[in-house]
Structure formats: structure tokens, C-alpha cells
Amino acid sequence: MKIIGLDIGGTKISTVYAEYNDNVNIKDKIKFDTNVSLGLASTLDNIMHSIETLIDRHRIIDFTIGISCGGPLDAKTGTILGPPNLPGWDNVQIVDILKKRFDVEAFLQNDADACALAEWKAGAGQGSENLIFLTFGTGLGAGLILNGRLYSGSSGMAGEVGHIRLNDFGPVGYGKIGSFEGFCSGGGIEQLAKSVLFSKLQSGKEVKFLKDGQIDDITAKLVFEYADKGDSDALEIVKIVGEYLGKGLSILIDILNPEKIIIGSIYARNVRLLTSSVNEVIAKEALTQSVKACEVVPAQIGEGLGDYAATMTAVYGMEKV
């Protein structure tokens, strides 16, 4: 199967040409800035041009289009419904637009669901009937494979686990104080770190990885870099993140009883620093029988996950036709 995959993000868009025959083979890729300031029409023109370039370059005749994009969206109607990182993309019927332009089948999934499909078919979830994929990057969302099928819910909102409140106090994520996303996302970890370190500075303690006490320079990446070097303050923050990740995973394990939970981005890059505290909480909080049946693993595909996600969206869509 020949596939054109679109991974639409708030800062970058990737258009890939891939071939699928039990395995994904990415043959070519064009990447460009989303640049939402130019407006929707200009961005759509860039998307069309990138697809046409790949078609001409590889003389592609028969292909299917797969689109991975942050939500909210309606996968059934193929409509993007105004994602916060794509201002102006309100009720964009992207599937119909591409079908009419290229006269081919096209399919849309939100990025968490698309990544779940990719890891299920081509990554750490191969052979599983029940798995959860967690994004754990800019935000926290889940893609659910249940009983061998993608589960999206009655209105396409299944898997919005970042909205679960884990504490009445804490960093804000998904518009909610103390949410799963608040504790387990890039922005949330940054908020948590600033709060913890501000308290230390107020009590007169020196924080080694702050330059001249500039707390505004703190990022999640910096916290993990210093934790990796053994900095005690950074390790304290990482332990809190791991504990709340364990709490969130325990809820999912008890409710959905998955074989695997696959976690991307921040977790995948920092498994060694997070595993101990995560497992300790899961062992204490979740049902023993369910814990024994479940393996928590990092995403396997790596930095190319978005390209695989768009590709597998097309494959899964054609399997259902």
C-alpha cells in the first residue's frame, strides 16, 4: 500500500511518502513550518504543494492519505475542530478537502490515537489486544486499543486522561489544577519545578542549577538534565512527577486492565529516572492481578513516531473500509 502521511502540529507539518506491507517503510519526507500567522488558506496550500511534490518525485499513482493532528477533531467526519495550537483551524473538513483535490481515500485521527495505532502495529505494542498509549509531551493524552480495536468513545473524546484530577492542588494542565496533565507534561513539570524551587529560594536554600536565581529559565528539559547528573533538587522534582505518573497509571490499570501501557516523549527519554517511583506507586495503588498482567514500557518508534502515526492512520482506515 502506498501512503501519503500528514503529521500536522502547531509548529511543524511533516508530509511523508510511505509504503506499507506488514512493515512501514518511510521513503521520503518534506517538513515545513506550520506558520499559523499566514492563515489557514496559506497552510493548506503548503500542504497541497508538499503532497504534489512527493507524487511527482516518486510518480505515485494509487495512494491513500492518513492525517494525524492534535484535537479536538471529529475522526468520523474528518473535521478538525479548532485545536488550541492551530488558531483559525475551526471546522476544517480536511478529509473532504484532500479527497476532492486528489480523488483518493483519506482518514483522520487525533495524534494520541494515531500514535497508539503506530505503536500497536509497528512498535512496542505489536501482538497486544489491549494497550494504552500516553503522549506525555506538551500535553498528556491517551490512545486506547481495546479488544484489538481503536476505541474513540461516543463523541471521539475517549482517552482524554490528562483531565483527570489527581490532587486538589498542584500545577495546571488541561485547564484543571492538580490534573494528570498538570503533573505529567512539559508545561506542568515546568510549573511544578518553579513552585518547588521558589519555596527553597524563599527559605534561603541555594539551588545549584538556577543561574543567578533566574527561576523563569526553568524547563522540564533542564530539570531532567540536572536530575541525570544527580542534582538533589532536580531529583526531588522528578520523584514527584514519577509518583503522580504512577497514580495516574494505577487508575488506568484498574479500569482498563491493559497488557501494555506505552509512554512517549518525556517518559521515553527519561525512563531510568522515572521507573522506580512509578513502579513503587503502582504496586501500592493498583490491583495486584491487573499489575501482573500489565507492562509499562517506553515508546519504541522514537522521533519518527509522528510519521508512523500518520501512515498507520491510513492503513487502519483502509482496513475498516
N, C-alpha and C positions, 0 to 999 in steps of 0.2 A: 504494500500500500504506500502510495506517495502522499506526503502530507506537507502542508504549509502551516506552521505553528506561529501564533501571535501571543507573546507574553507582554501584556500591557500593564505597565507600572506608572507610578506618579512622576518618576524622573526619567526612566528609560523604557523604550519599547524594543523588544527583540523579535525579529521575523526570521524563522528558520525553515530550511527545506530539509525534511527528514524522510527516511524510508523505514517502514516497519514490516518485519516478517518474523514474528516472535521476539525480536530484539529491536531496539531503537538505534538507528544509525543517522546521526546528525551530519548531513552532507555539506551544508553551507549556512551562514548566518549573517544577517545585517542588523546592526544595532544603532539606534539613534535616540536623541533626547526627545522626551515627550513634549516639553516646552508648552505647557498649557496656556501660557500668556499669549501665544499666537492664535488661540481659538480652536474650537473643535474641528471646523472645516479644514483648516491647515493641517492638523494632526492626521485626520482621515486621509488627506491627500498624500501625506508621507507614508502612511500605511499601505495605501494602494500602490504607490510607486515602488516600495520595497518588495511587495509581492510580485509585481510585474517584472522587476529586475531579476528576481530568482527564477521566475518562469522562463524568461528569455535566456538567462545564463545557462540553465540546465535543460532547456527545451522540454519543459514539463507540460504534458497534455492533460492527463487524467489525475486529479488530486482531490484531497479533502482538506478543509480548513478547520483547525482547532484553536480556540481562543481561551486563554487564561487571564483573568482580570480580577482585581480586588472588588469586593462587593460594597454596597448591596447591588444585586442584579437578579434577574429572573432567567434562569437557565432554560426553562421550558419554552419561553417566548423568544429567547436570545436577546434580551434587552438589558443594557447597563443602566442602573437606576441612580446615578449621582454619587459615586464613591467620593469620600472626603478628600482623597489625594488627586482627584480628577475633576476640579471645578469646571462646570459648564457641560459635563457629560450627563445630562439629565434625560432619561428615557431615550437613550441612543439604541436604536434597533440594529445593532452591529451585525447580527447574523443575516437579517434580510438585506442589509446594505451589501455585504460581501457575496451573498448568493446571487443577487441581481447583477453585480459587477462581473463576477467570474463564472456564473452558471454552474456552480458546484455545491455539494453539501457543506454546511458549516455548523459548528457546535460551540457552545459557550459554557464555561464553568467558572465559579469563583476560584481564586487562587489556592485556597486551602483544599477544596475538593479536588482540583486538578492535580495538586501535589500528592494528595492521597492516592489518586489513580496512578501517578507515575511511580511512587514508591511501592505500590501494590503490584504493579505489572512488571516493573523493571528495576526495583531497588530492594530495600530491606524487608519489604512485606510480601515478597514472592511466596506463593503457596499458602498464604493465610486466608481464612474465611472471614475473620473479624479483626479489624485493626482500626486504630485511631492515628491520624497524622496531626501533629501540632506545629504551627508555623514558628512561634517563639522568635520573632524578629522585631520589626517596627511595632507590630501588634501581636495578639495571640488569638488564633482561630484554629478550628479543627475540621478536618475532613474525615468522614466516617465511612468505612467499608463494613457493612453488617450482613452476615449470611451471604457473602460473596457478591454483594451489590453495593453501589454507592447509595448512601442514604442522605437525602437532602431535606426531608421533612415536608409538611403540608404546604408551607409557603416558601420553601427554599432557604429557611433560616436555621436549619439544624447545624449543630457544630459551633455555635457562637459561644464557646465556653469561656472566652475572655470576660464575659459579662457576669459570670458567677462571682458573688461577693464572698471572699474568704475571711475578711476581718472588717469590723466597723470603722477601723482607722487604717491609714496606710496610703501609699501612692495611688494616684488616679489613673485608671485605664478604662477605655470604652465608656467614658463619661460617668464612672462609678468609683467612689472612694473604696479602697481596700479590695478591689476586684482581682481576679486571677490575672488579667492582663496588666493590672497595676503593678503586681509583684513580678510578673514574668513576661516582660517585653523590654526592648531597648530603652524607650522613654520612661517606663516605670522604674527600671533599675536606676536610671539617672536620678529620678526624683527620690528614690529610697536612699541612694548614696548621699545626696546633698543633705537630706534630713539627718541621717546618722552622723555625718561628718560635721554638720553645723553644731550639733549637740556637743561633740567632742571639742570643737574650737571654743565654744562658749564656756566650757569647763576648764579651758586653759591648756588642753592637751595638744601636742604637736602632731599634725597629720603629715607624714613624710611625702606622700605622693601629691600633695597640693603645692603648686608653685606659688610662693608668696601668699598663701592662704586664699587663692582665687578659686573659690568653690564653684563658680559658674562654669569653669572649664571642665568639670567632671562629666564623663560619659560612661556608658556601660562598658565600652571597649577598654577604657583606661582602668576601670575597676578590675576587670578580668586580667589585664596585663600585669597589674601590680599583685593581684592575688597569685598569679602564676610565679611571681618572684618571691612569694612568701610573706608579703606585707600583711601584718596582723589586722589592720583596719579594713583592707580590701577583702581579706578572708572572712571577716565578720559579716560584711555585706553579702558576700557570695553565699555564706551559710544561711542567711535569712532567705535569700532567693531560692536556694535549694529546698529549704523547709516548706516554703509556700508552694513550690512546684510539686513537692511530694504530697501536700494536702490536696491540691487540685487533681493530681493524677489518681489519688485514692478514691475520690468521688467518682471519677470516670471508670475506674476499675470495678467499683462496687455496682455501678448502674449498668454498665455495658459488657462487663466480663470479656474483654478483648484478649486475643492471643498476643498481640503486639501493640505497643504504643511507640510510634516513630516520631522523633522530635528533630526539627531542623534548626538552621541558623545559629543562634547564640548557644543553644544546648550542644549542637553538633560540634561546635568549635571549642567547647569547654567541658566536655564530658568528665574528664578526670577531676575537675574542681567541684562538680555538682553531684556526681553519682552517690557519694557516701551519705550526704544529708538527705537526698531524695529517697534513697532506699530505706534509710532509718525511719523516716516518717511513714512511708508506705507500709512497712512491716508492722507499725504500731496502729495505723488508722484503717487499713483496708482488710477485707475478709481474707483469711488465710488461703482458702481454697481458690479464690479468684486471683490472689497474688501469685500462687504457684503456677497458674495457667498463663500468666502474662509476663512478657519480656519487654523491658523498656530499652530502646536502642536509638542511636543517632541516625539521622537520615543518611542513606548510603550514596545517593547520586551526587551530592556535593553542589558546587557552584553552578552547574548546568541544570539544576532542578527545574527552573522556570521553563527552559526549552523543552525538557522532557514532559513537563506538565501540560504544556500546550499541545504537544504531539499526542500524548495519551488521551487528551480530551477528544481529539478527532477519532482515535482508534475506538474508544469506548462508545462514542456516539454512533459510529458505523456498526458496531456490534449490536446495538439496540434497534437499528433500523429494520 
